Amino acid sequence: MDASGSPVRLFCDAMLASLARWLRAAGYDTGLAPVDATDRAVLDACRAQSRILLTRDRHLAAHAGKGVMVLLLVSDGLDAQAAELATVLGIDWTRAPFSRCLLDNTPLREATADERTRVPPRARDLPGPFRACPACSRIYWPGSHVRRMQARMQLWSGQATSKPG
């Protein structure tokens, strides 16, 4: 949420694809520029969708102009970038975990019984939740990868709250 209480809408340039997936994993509405997108296309998308541009590209940030809020990330590496976002934008890495599709950013819904049959047999007995993407039909379930991701996001949240204000 921003200062007005509206949800933060983000947009990552192609260099930050991994960060975009993690932001989606944390529940943030995060667009991602295609690898072949021009700077103009990236800026136009941010302007049209009222998104904050996250980039490490100084040239792109310098040419944003009016109507595009830009955060030029100075940190190298995913862990440092996660801490920077928590500090600068107040990103809560445990906000709404696993509520968006990691691939296409669509909000997930509960998987139907029929969709759950596509989950690997060993995972079907897990307690859930089982979620589905209405756009790409991908199914998500709480496997060991989810526990590892949750632990990493918890660590990022802990680091953010321990920083001096």
C-alpha positions as CSV (number, residue, x, y, z in Angstrom):
1,M,0.0,0.0,0.0
2,D,1.2,3.5,-0.7
3,A,0.6,6.6,1.5
4,S,-3.0,6.9,0.2
5,G,-3.8,3.3,1.0
6,S,-3.8,2.2,-2.6
7,P,-2.0,-1.0,-3.5
8,V,1.5,-0.5,-4.9
9,R,1.7,-1.5,-8.6
10,L,5.2,-2.2,-9.8
11,F,6.9,-2.8,-13.1
12,C,10.3,-4.4,-13.5
13,D,12.5,-4.0,-16.5
14,A,13.7,-7.2,-18.1
15,M,17.0,-7.2,-16.1
16,L,15.0,-7.6,-12.9
17,A,12.9,-10.6,-14.0
18,S,13.9,-12.6,-10.9
19,L,12.9,-9.8,-8.6
20,A,9.6,-9.5,-10.4
21,R,8.8,-13.2,-9.7
22,W,9.7,-12.7,-6.0
23,L,7.5,-9.6,-5.8
24,R,4.6,-11.6,-7.3
25,A,5.4,-14.5,-4.8
26,A,4.9,-11.9,-2.0
27,G,1.6,-10.9,-3.5
28,Y,2.5,-7.6,-5.3
29,D,1.0,-6.7,-8.6
30,T,4.2,-6.6,-10.7
31,G,4.4,-6.2,-14.4
32,L,7.5,-7.4,-16.3
33,A,8.9,-5.9,-19.5
34,P,9.6,-8.4,-22.3
35,V,13.3,-8.9,-23.0
36,D,13.0,-7.1,-26.4
37,A,11.0,-4.1,-25.1
38,T,12.3,-0.7,-26.0
39,D,12.8,1.9,-23.3
40,R,9.8,3.8,-24.7
41,A,7.6,0.8,-24.5
42,V,8.6,0.2,-20.8
43,L,7.9,3.8,-19.9
44,D,4.6,3.9,-21.8
45,A,3.4,0.8,-20.0
46,C,4.3,2.3,-16.6
47,R,2.5,5.5,-17.5
48,A,-0.6,3.8,-18.9
49,Q,-0.9,1.4,-16.0
50,S,0.2,3.8,-13.2
51,R,3.1,1.6,-12.1
52,I,6.3,2.3,-10.3
53,L,9.2,1.4,-12.5
54,L,12.0,-0.6,-10.8
55,T,15.2,-0.6,-12.8
56,R,19.0,-0.7,-12.5
57,D,19.3,1.0,-15.9
58,R,20.4,4.6,-15.3
59,H,19.7,5.7,-18.9
60,L,16.1,4.3,-18.6
61,A,15.5,6.0,-15.3
62,A,16.9,9.3,-16.6
63,H,14.4,9.3,-19.5
64,A,11.3,8.5,-17.5
65,G,9.9,12.0,-17.6
66,K,6.6,13.1,-16.1
67,G,4.0,10.6,-15.2
68,V,6.4,7.8,-14.3
69,M,7.6,7.2,-10.8
70,V,11.0,5.4,-11.0
71,L,13.1,3.6,-8.3
72,L,16.6,3.2,-9.6
73,L,17.9,0.3,-7.6
74,V,21.5,0.7,-6.4
75,S,21.9,-2.8,-4.9
76,D,23.4,-5.8,-6.6
77,G,21.9,-9.2,-6.0
78,L,18.5,-10.3,-5.1
79,D,18.9,-10.3,-1.3
80,A,20.2,-6.7,-1.3
81,Q,17.5,-5.5,-3.7
82,A,14.8,-7.1,-1.5
83,A,16.2,-5.2,1.5
84,E,16.3,-2.0,-0.6
85,L,12.7,-2.3,-1.7
86,A,11.6,-3.0,1.9
87,T,13.4,0.1,3.1
88,V,12.5,2.5,0.2
89,L,9.0,1.4,-0.7
90,G,8.0,-0.4,2.5
91,I,7.6,-3.7,0.7
92,D,6.3,-6.4,3.1
93,W,7.7,-9.7,1.8
94,T,5.1,-11.6,3.8
95,R,2.1,-9.5,2.7
96,A,0.0,-12.0,0.7
97,P,2.3,-14.9,-0.2
98,F,1.5,-17.0,-3.2
99,S,-1.6,-15.1,-4.2
100,R,-0.4,-14.3,-7.8
101,C,0.9,-16.3,-10.7
102,L,4.6,-16.1,-10.8
103,L,4.6,-16.3,-14.6
104,D,1.9,-13.9,-15.6
105,N,1.0,-11.9,-12.5
106,T,-2.7,-12.9,-12.5
107,P,-4.4,-13.2,-9.1
108,L,-4.8,-16.9,-8.2
109,R,-8.0,-18.6,-7.1
110,E,-8.7,-21.9,-5.3
111,A,-8.1,-24.9,-7.5
112,T,-11.1,-27.0,-8.4
113,A,-11.2,-30.7,-7.7
114,D,-10.6,-31.4,-11.4
115,E,-7.5,-29.1,-11.4
116,R,-6.1,-30.8,-8.3
117,T,-5.9,-34.1,-10.3
118,R,-3.1,-32.4,-12.3
119,V,-1.0,-32.1,-9.1
120,P,1.7,-34.8,-8.8
121,P,0.3,-37.8,-6.8
122,R,2.7,-37.4,-3.9
123,A,1.6,-33.7,-3.4
124,R,-2.1,-34.3,-3.5
125,D,-2.3,-35.3,0.2
126,L,-0.6,-32.0,1.3
127,P,-2.9,-29.8,3.4
128,G,-3.0,-27.0,0.7
129,P,-3.9,-24.5,-0.3
130,F,-4.0,-25.6,-3.9
131,R,-4.4,-22.6,-6.2
132,A,-4.8,-22.2,-10.0
133,C,-4.1,-19.4,-12.4
134,P,-7.2,-18.5,-14.4
135,A,-5.0,-17.1,-17.2
136,C,-2.4,-19.8,-17.8
137,S,-4.0,-22.8,-15.9
138,R,-0.8,-23.3,-13.9
139,I,-1.5,-25.1,-10.6
140,Y,0.3,-24.2,-7.4
141,W,0.7,-26.3,-4.2
142,P,2.7,-26.0,-1.0
143,G,5.6,-28.2,-1.8
144,S,9.1,-27.9,-0.3
145,H,9.9,-25.1,-2.8
146,V,7.2,-23.0,-1.1
147,R,8.7,-23.6,2.4
148,R,12.1,-22.5,1.1
149,M,10.6,-19.4,-0.6
150,Q,8.6,-18.5,2.6
151,A,11.8,-18.8,4.7
152,R,13.6,-16.5,2.3
153,M,10.8,-13.9,2.4
154,Q,10.6,-14.1,6.2
155,L,14.3,-13.4,6.3
156,W,13.9,-10.4,4.0
157,S,11.0,-9.1,6.2
158,G,13.1,-9.5,9.3
159,Q,16.0,-7.6,7.8
160,A,13.7,-4.8,6.8
161,T,12.3,-4.4,10.2
162,S,15.7,-4.4,11.8
163,K,17.0,-1.5,9.7
164,P,17.1,1.9,11.4
165,G,14.3,4.2,10.5
